Amino acid sequence: MLEKELQFFIDNQERLVKEYRGKTLVIRGQEVVGVYDSTLEAYTEAMKKYDPGTFMIQPCNEGSDAYTVTITSHELFGGPVSSRAR
């Protein structure tokens, strides 16, 4: 379940944050395939190109909170994103 994509982000987080801080990334395999201003935009554009479950949408911020975020459909379509440790 997207372990490769998550590990890619963790391994490259420092570099990615320098380049894309505050953006939302679409990651497939070990490659950033899209950079967007919002989670909704990232999702909408990724779904035009890729099958569900074949990409990861990742907020590009510092620290472990960046990859321990839970995004609900409410948050995806307009509400605030909340962080929760797993």
ABEGO torsion letter per residue (X at the ends): XGAAAAAAAAAAAAAAAAAABGBBBBBBEABBABBBABAAAAAAAAAAABBBGABBBBBBBBEAAAAABBBBAAAAAGBBBBBBBX
